[in-house]
Amino acid sequence: MRLFYVIFILTSSAYANSLDLNKFISLSLKNDPSFANVEASNKALEYLVDSGLPSREFTLSFVNENGYNADTDENTTLISALLEKSIIETGTDFSISHSRVTRPDRRENVTQIRLEQSLYKNAFGSDLRLKKSSLLNQESLERLELLESKEDAFAETLKSYLALSKAFRDYALAKSLYEDGLKLEKNVASKVRAKVASSTDLKRAQLLVLLRKEELLSKKTAYFSLKGQIQKNLSYEFENFAQQDSKVLVRKLMSISKKIEEPVWEKTRASKIAKLRKQFLKKEAKLLDAVDSPDLSFVVGYNKDDSFRFSTNIERSETVVGIKLEVPIGNTQAAANYHTGRINHIKSQIQARQEALSFEKRKMDVFHRLEQARNQMKVDENKVNLTSSIVKEEERRFSFGRIDLDTLIELKSSFASYRTELEQSRLNFGLVLIDWLNMADSLKINESRI
């Protein structure tokens, strides 16, 4: 599936402490803990493979022991050193040791070199390569899950911006309606003075002003409450809000939605995550089975003995060839872990099927909600446009006394309701559109722009 970048190039506000869409996104990426957690988790994944494999280090050990006899001066001394190295890619263990022992009746000076190569359990490093492959699967799986989490958080960021924009427009609309009510009250008052309107008409106009003021106070509280919360989240205080950017955002999202294909489960990131999870758990089950398996290793080495024992000098060098067999008996924990691993693999297959069915169900739900929101927005736009022209005509007729005040107030109230409904339908459409694009993995983050 082709992925698109939604790129916004927006004109910056003339005010230094303004908030537009680009700034909102950049500050969210910087200050939202969700994004910081994803970045920290991604950094930790750089060490996942190395931390899950045996160490590549050399191991050097040194021992110095002295034994003292209280009855005689015949003391003993032991000095030994051992250097070990595991070559994890081939399953080969190498060691070289030297020991020197001094006792009253002997002096031992022994050097040993050993090379062990697994032939069955970890034949030439097969289990280690499988473990590395499993860890790489796990790393890819977790990186995709983190990307999914990051884009989910980004979708919530865009939704938060739309919610703030709606709250601002609701506040601005309520303020405009209040000012319109004041104008109407002033107009009626002049008609009362001219003896063409009654005092009751004036009271009706004053009541309308009070109702509009009540609505204004409610919308003002809602906007500044949300504004204060967002200022804390962004660690940024702003006075001016570029609310027009929300319309630009929705237009860009609509443009992207026309270019993408309908989300298909097999092409989604969630599907890739499910496949990687199955691969990872299958390999882990195989590795757990190997834990309780016997092991056969080929051993080759070299011994050198330069000692003095029981009045006899010994100088001997020999080549060592043999096998080493290890058979675990009664390892109930390993058996339980193996069966648990198999069950987890089976569960991952069931989970993948459940996720595919859930995706299809959610896709149909989001698709129908998107169509409903789109159609509702068009209906509300038409209602506002028609009512706007009707209000203008009725205001003109009212000025000539051809309709009564009640009719005009009722019409203006309907117009105000329709405008409020339009703002809500625009928000709903934007929110569902974000969900649709997120399902298609088409919300990509690029620093301060999307």
C-alpha positions as CSV (number, residue, x, y, z in Angstrom):
1,M,0.0,0.0,0.0
2,R,1.3,3.4,-0.9
3,L,1.8,5.8,2.0
4,F,1.4,9.5,1.6
5,Y,2.8,12.4,3.6
6,V,0.3,15.2,4.5
7,I,2.5,18.3,4.2
8,F,1.3,21.6,5.5
9,I,3.0,24.9,4.7
10,L,1.2,27.4,6.8
11,T,1.8,31.1,7.1
12,S,3.1,32.0,10.5
13,S,1.1,34.3,12.6
14,A,2.3,37.8,13.2
15,Y,2.2,37.2,16.9
16,A,5.1,35.7,18.7
17,N,2.9,33.7,21.1
18,S,0.4,32.4,18.6
19,L,-0.4,28.7,18.1
20,D,-0.8,27.3,14.6
21,L,-1.0,23.7,13.4
22,N,2.8,23.3,12.7
23,K,3.7,24.7,16.1
24,F,1.1,22.5,17.8
25,I,2.5,19.4,16.2
26,S,6.2,20.3,16.9
27,L,5.4,21.1,20.6
28,S,3.4,17.9,21.0
29,L,6.3,15.8,19.6
30,K,8.6,17.5,22.0
31,N,6.6,17.5,25.2
32,D,4.0,14.7,24.9
33,P,5.4,11.7,27.1
34,S,3.8,9.3,24.6
35,F,6.3,10.3,21.9
36,A,9.3,10.5,24.3
37,N,8.5,6.9,25.5
38,V,8.4,5.6,21.9
39,E,11.8,7.2,21.2
40,A,13.4,5.8,24.4
41,S,12.0,2.3,23.7
42,N,13.3,2.5,20.1
43,K,16.8,3.4,21.5
44,A,16.6,0.4,23.9
45,L,15.9,-1.9,21.0
46,E,19.4,-1.2,19.6
47,Y,20.7,-3.5,22.3
48,L,18.0,-6.2,22.2
49,V,20.0,-8.7,20.0
50,D,23.3,-8.4,21.8
51,S,21.6,-8.6,25.2
52,G,19.8,-11.8,24.2
53,L,22.8,-13.7,22.9
54,P,25.7,-15.2,24.8
55,S,28.6,-12.9,25.5
56,R,31.4,-12.7,22.9
57,E,33.9,-11.8,25.6
58,F,37.0,-13.6,26.6
59,T,37.0,-15.0,30.2
60,L,40.2,-14.9,32.1
61,S,40.5,-16.5,35.6
62,F,43.4,-16.7,37.9
63,V,43.9,-18.7,41.1
64,N,46.7,-18.4,43.7
65,E,46.4,-20.7,46.8
66,N,48.9,-21.3,49.6
67,G,48.6,-24.2,52.1
68,Y,50.4,-24.0,55.5
69,N,51.1,-27.0,57.8
70,A,51.3,-26.1,61.5
71,D,53.6,-29.0,62.4
72,T,56.1,-28.8,59.6
73,D,57.5,-26.4,57.1
74,E,56.2,-28.4,54.2
75,N,53.8,-25.9,52.7
76,T,51.9,-26.1,49.3
77,T,51.3,-23.6,46.6
78,L,48.8,-23.7,43.7
79,I,48.9,-21.2,40.9
80,S,46.5,-21.6,37.9
81,A,45.2,-19.4,35.0
82,L,42.4,-20.1,32.5
83,L,41.4,-18.3,29.3
84,E,38.1,-19.2,27.7
85,K,36.3,-18.0,24.6
86,S,33.0,-19.0,23.0
87,I,32.5,-18.4,19.3
88,I,28.7,-18.1,19.4
89,E,28.2,-18.1,15.6
90,T,29.7,-21.6,15.3
91,G,28.9,-23.1,18.7
92,T,32.6,-23.6,19.4
93,D,34.2,-23.3,22.9
94,F,37.9,-22.7,23.2
95,S,40.0,-22.8,26.4
96,I,43.6,-22.8,27.4
97,S,44.8,-23.4,31.0
98,H,48.0,-23.6,32.9
99,S,48.5,-24.8,36.5
100,R,51.5,-25.0,38.7
101,V,51.4,-27.0,42.0
102,T,54.2,-27.2,44.5
103,R,53.9,-29.8,47.3
104,P,56.5,-31.6,49.5
105,D,56.5,-34.7,47.3
106,R,55.8,-33.2,43.9
107,R,56.0,-30.3,41.5
108,E,53.4,-30.2,38.8
109,N,53.4,-27.9,35.7
110,V,50.5,-28.7,33.4
111,T,49.2,-26.9,30.3
112,Q,45.9,-27.9,28.5
113,I,44.3,-26.7,25.3
114,R,40.7,-27.7,24.5
115,L,38.4,-27.1,21.5
116,E,34.8,-28.3,21.8
117,Q,32.4,-28.3,18.8
118,S,28.8,-29.1,19.3
119,L,27.5,-31.7,16.9
120,Y,23.8,-32.2,17.9
121,K,22.1,-29.7,20.2
122,N,23.8,-26.7,18.8
123,A,25.4,-28.2,15.7
124,F,27.9,-25.7,14.4
125,G,26.0,-22.9,16.1
126,S,22.6,-23.7,14.6
127,D,20.7,-22.9,17.8
128,L,22.6,-19.7,18.2
129,R,21.7,-18.6,14.7
130,L,18.1,-19.5,15.4
131,K,18.2,-17.4,18.6
132,K,19.7,-14.5,16.7
133,S,17.0,-14.8,14.0
134,S,14.4,-14.9,16.7
135,L,15.8,-11.8,18.4
136,L,15.9,-9.9,15.0
137,N,12.2,-10.9,14.6
138,Q,11.4,-9.6,18.0
139,E,13.3,-6.3,17.3
140,S,11.3,-5.8,14.0
141,L,8.1,-6.7,15.8
142,E,8.6,-4.2,18.6
143,R,9.7,-1.5,16.2
144,L,6.5,-1.9,14.2
145,E,4.5,-1.9,17.4
146,L,6.2,1.3,18.5
147,L,5.6,2.9,15.1
148,E,1.9,1.9,15.5
149,S,1.9,3.5,19.0
150,K,3.5,6.6,17.7
151,E,1.1,7.1,14.9
152,D,-1.8,6.4,17.2
153,A,-0.5,9.1,19.5
154,F,-0.1,11.4,16.4
155,A,-3.7,10.8,15.5
156,E,-4.8,11.8,19.0
157,T,-2.7,14.9,18.6
158,L,-4.5,15.9,15.4
159,K,-7.9,15.1,17.1
160,S,-6.9,17.3,20.1
161,Y,-6.1,20.1,17.7
162,L,-9.5,19.8,16.0
163,A,-11.2,19.8,19.4
164,L,-9.4,23.0,20.3
165,S,-10.2,24.6,17.0
166,K,-13.9,23.7,17.5
167,A,-13.9,25.1,21.0
168,F,-12.4,28.3,19.7
169,R,-14.9,28.6,16.8
170,D,-17.8,27.8,19.2
171,Y,-16.6,30.6,21.4
172,A,-16.2,33.0,18.5
173,L,-19.6,32.0,17.2
174,A,-21.2,32.6,20.6
175,K,-19.5,36.0,20.7
176,S,-20.8,36.9,17.3
177,L,-24.3,35.8,18.1
178,Y,-24.2,37.8,21.4
179,E,-23.1,40.9,19.4
180,D,-25.9,40.3,16.9
181,G,-28.4,40.1,19.8
182,L,-27.1,43.4,21.1
183,K,-27.7,45.0,17.7
184,L,-31.2,43.6,17.6
185,E,-31.9,44.9,21.1
186,K,-30.6,48.4,20.0
187,N,-32.8,48.2,16.8
188,V,-35.9,47.3,18.8
189,A,-35.2,50.0,21.4
190,S,-35.1,52.6,18.6
191,K,-38.4,51.2,17.3
192,V,-39.9,51.5,20.8
193,R,-38.8,55.2,20.9
194,A,-40.4,55.6,17.4
195,K,-43.7,54.1,18.8
196,V,-43.5,51.2,16.2
197,A,-42.6,48.5,18.7
198,S,-43.9,47.7,22.1
199,S,-42.1,47.5,25.4
200,T,-42.8,43.7,25.3
201,D,-40.8,43.5,22.1
202,L,-37.9,45.2,23.8
203,K,-38.1,42.7,26.7
204,R,-38.1,39.8,24.2
205,A,-35.0,41.3,22.6
206,Q,-33.4,41.7,26.0
207,L,-34.2,38.1,26.9
208,L,-32.5,37.0,23.7
209,V,-29.4,39.0,24.6
210,L,-29.4,37.3,28.1
211,L,-29.7,33.8,26.5
212,R,-26.9,34.6,24.0
213,K,-24.7,35.9,26.9
214,E,-25.4,32.7,28.8
215,E,-24.3,30.7,25.8
216,L,-21.2,32.9,25.4
217,L,-20.2,32.4,29.0
218,S,-20.5,28.6,28.6
219,K,-18.5,28.5,25.4
220,K,-15.9,30.8,26.8
221,T,-15.4,28.6,29.8
222,A,-15.2,25.5,27.6
223,Y,-12.6,27.1,25.3
224,F,-10.4,28.6,28.0
225,S,-10.5,25.4,30.1
226,L,-9.4,23.3,27.1
227,K,-6.8,26.0,26.2
228,G,-5.3,25.9,29.7
229,Q,-5.1,22.1,29.6
230,I,-3.4,22.1,26.3
231,Q,-1.0,24.9,27.4
232,K,0.2,22.7,30.2
233,N,0.5,19.7,27.9
234,L,2.6,21.7,25.4
235,S,4.5,23.7,28.0
236,Y,3.6,26.8,25.9
237,E,1.3,29.7,26.6
238,F,-0.4,31.4,23.6
239,E,-2.7,34.3,23.2
240,N,-3.7,33.9,19.6
241,F,-4.9,30.7,17.9
242,A,-4.8,30.2,14.1
243,Q,-8.1,28.4,13.9
244,Q,-8.2,28.5,10.1
245,D,-5.5,25.9,10.1
246,S,-8.1,23.3,11.2
247,K,-9.9,23.8,7.8
248,V,-6.5,23.4,6.1
249,L,-5.9,20.2,8.0
250,V,-9.3,18.7,7.1
251,R,-8.8,19.7,3.4
252,K,-5.3,18.0,3.4
253,L,-6.7,14.9,5.0
254,M,-9.5,14.8,2.5
255,S,-7.0,15.1,-0.3
256,I,-4.9,12.2,1.0
257,S,-8.0,10.0,1.5
258,K,-8.8,10.4,-2.2
259,K,-5.4,9.1,-3.2
260,I,-5.1,6.0,-1.0
261,E,-6.6,2.6,-1.5
262,E,-9.2,1.2,0.8
263,P,-7.5,-0.3,3.9
264,V,-6.8,-4.1,3.3
265,W,-5.8,-6.2,6.3
266,E,-3.0,-8.1,4.5
267,K,-1.3,-4.8,3.6
268,T,-1.5,-3.1,7.0
269,R,1.2,-2.7,9.6
270,A,-1.0,-4.6,12.1
271,S,-1.0,-7.6,9.8
272,K,2.8,-7.5,9.5
273,I,3.0,-7.3,13.3
274,A,0.7,-10.4,13.6
275,K,2.9,-12.3,11.1
276,L,6.2,-11.3,12.9
277,R,4.6,-12.3,16.2
278,K,3.8,-15.8,14.9
279,Q,7.3,-16.2,13.5
280,F,8.9,-15.1,16.7
281,L,6.9,-17.4,18.9
282,K,7.5,-20.3,16.6
283,K,11.2,-19.9,16.8
284,E,11.0,-19.4,20.6
285,A,9.1,-22.7,20.9
286,K,11.8,-24.5,18.9
287,L,14.5,-23.0,21.1
288,L,12.7,-24.1,24.2
289,D,12.5,-27.6,22.9
290,A,16.3,-27.6,22.4
291,V,16.9,-26.7,26.1
292,D,15.9,-30.2,27.2
293,S,17.7,-32.0,24.4
294,P,20.9,-34.0,24.9
295,D,24.1,-32.6,23.5
296,L,27.0,-34.3,21.8
297,S,30.3,-32.4,21.3
298,F,33.5,-33.3,19.5
299,V,36.6,-32.5,21.6
300,V,40.1,-32.0,20.4
301,G,43.0,-30.7,22.5
302,Y,46.6,-30.8,23.6
303,N,48.2,-31.6,27.0
304,K,51.7,-30.8,28.1
305,D,52.9,-32.2,31.5
306,D,56.3,-31.1,32.8
307,S,56.2,-32.4,36.4
308,F,58.2,-34.0,39.2
309,R,56.3,-36.6,41.1
310,F,57.5,-39.1,43.7
311,S,61.2,-38.6,42.7
312,T,60.4,-39.0,39.0
313,N,60.7,-36.3,36.3
314,I,57.8,-36.4,33.9
315,E,57.8,-34.7,30.5
316,R,54.9,-35.7,28.3
317,S,53.0,-34.1,25.5
318,E,49.8,-35.6,24.0
319,T,47.0,-34.8,21.6
320,V,43.5,-35.3,22.9
321,V,40.5,-36.5,20.8
322,G,37.2,-37.5,22.2
323,I,33.5,-36.8,22.6
324,K,31.4,-35.2,25.3
325,L,27.8,-36.3,25.9
326,E,25.4,-34.4,28.1
327,V,21.9,-35.8,28.8
328,P,19.5,-33.8,31.0
329,I,17.3,-36.0,33.1
330,G,14.1,-34.9,34.8
331,N,14.2,-31.2,33.8
332,T,10.5,-30.5,34.5
333,Q,10.9,-26.7,34.1
334,A,12.3,-27.0,30.6
335,A,9.5,-29.4,29.6
336,A,6.9,-27.0,31.0
337,N,8.5,-24.0,29.2
338,Y,8.5,-25.9,25.9
339,H,4.8,-26.7,26.2
340,T,4.1,-23.1,27.2
341,G,6.0,-21.9,24.1
342,R,4.0,-24.1,21.8
343,I,0.7,-22.9,23.3
344,N,1.8,-19.3,22.9
345,H,2.5,-20.0,19.2
346,I,-0.9,-21.5,18.7
347,K,-2.5,-18.5,20.6
348,S,-0.7,-16.1,18.3
349,Q,-2.3,-17.8,15.3
350,I,-5.7,-17.4,16.9
351,Q,-4.9,-13.8,17.9
352,A,-4.0,-13.0,14.3
353,R,-7.3,-14.3,13.1
354,Q,-9.2,-12.3,15.7
355,E,-7.3,-9.2,14.8
356,A,-8.1,-9.7,11.1
357,L,-11.8,-10.1,11.9
358,S,-11.8,-7.1,14.2
359,F,-10.1,-5.0,11.6
360,E,-12.7,-5.8,9.0
361,K,-15.5,-5.0,11.4
362,R,-13.9,-1.7,12.5
363,K,-13.2,-0.8,8.8
364,M,-16.9,-1.2,7.9
365,D,-17.8,0.8,11.0
366,V,-15.4,3.7,10.3
367,F,-16.3,3.7,6.6
368,H,-20.1,4.1,7.3
369,R,-19.4,6.7,10.0
370,L,-17.2,8.6,7.6
371,E,-19.9,8.6,4.9
372,Q,-22.6,9.6,7.5
373,A,-20.3,12.4,8.8
374,R,-19.6,13.6,5.3
375,N,-23.3,13.7,4.3
376,Q,-24.3,15.3,7.6
377,M,-21.7,18.0,7.1
378,K,-23.1,18.8,3.6
379,V,-26.6,18.9,4.9
380,D,-25.6,21.3,7.7
381,E,-23.7,23.5,5.3
382,N,-26.8,23.8,3.1
383,K,-29.0,24.5,6.1
384,V,-26.7,27.3,7.2
385,N,-26.4,28.8,3.7
386,L,-30.2,28.7,3.2
387,T,-31.0,30.1,6.6
388,S,-28.4,32.8,6.2
389,S,-30.2,34.1,3.1
390,I,-33.6,33.8,4.8
391,V,-32.4,35.8,7.9
392,K,-31.1,38.6,5.7
393,E,-34.4,38.8,3.9
394,E,-36.5,38.6,7.1
395,E,-34.3,41.3,8.8
396,R,-35.2,43.6,5.9
397,R,-38.8,42.7,6.2
398,F,-38.7,43.3,10.0
399,S,-37.2,46.8,9.4
400,F,-40.3,47.6,7.4
401,G,-42.6,46.1,10.0
402,R,-43.8,43.3,7.7
403,I,-43.0,40.5,10.3
404,D,-43.2,40.5,14.1
405,L,-40.2,40.2,16.4
406,D,-41.1,36.7,17.6
407,T,-40.7,35.4,14.1
408,L,-37.3,37.0,13.7
409,I,-36.1,35.8,17.0
410,E,-37.2,32.3,16.3
411,L,-35.4,32.4,12.9
412,K,-32.2,33.8,14.4
413,S,-32.3,31.1,17.1
414,S,-32.7,28.4,14.4
415,F,-29.8,30.0,12.5
416,A,-27.6,29.9,15.6
417,S,-28.5,26.2,16.2
418,Y,-27.7,25.3,12.6
419,R,-24.3,27.0,12.8
420,T,-23.5,25.2,16.0
421,E,-24.5,21.9,14.4
422,L,-22.3,22.6,11.5
423,E,-19.3,23.1,13.7
424,Q,-20.0,19.8,15.4
425,S,-20.5,18.0,12.1
426,R,-17.2,19.4,10.8
427,L,-15.4,18.1,14.0
428,N,-17.0,14.7,13.7
429,F,-16.0,14.4,10.0
430,G,-12.4,15.4,10.9
431,L,-12.2,12.9,13.7
432,V,-13.5,10.0,11.7
433,L,-11.3,10.9,8.7
434,I,-8.3,10.7,11.0
435,D,-9.4,7.2,12.1
436,W,-9.8,6.2,8.5
437,L,-6.3,7.4,7.4
438,N,-4.8,5.8,10.5
439,M,-6.3,2.5,9.6
440,A,-4.6,2.8,6.2
441,D,-1.3,3.7,7.9
442,S,-1.3,7.0,6.0
443,L,-0.6,9.3,8.9
444,K,3.2,9.9,8.7
445,I,5.1,12.1,11.0
446,N,7.8,14.4,9.7
447,E,9.2,16.7,12.4
448,S,6.9,19.7,12.8
449,R,4.7,18.8,9.8
450,I,2.5,16.0,8.8
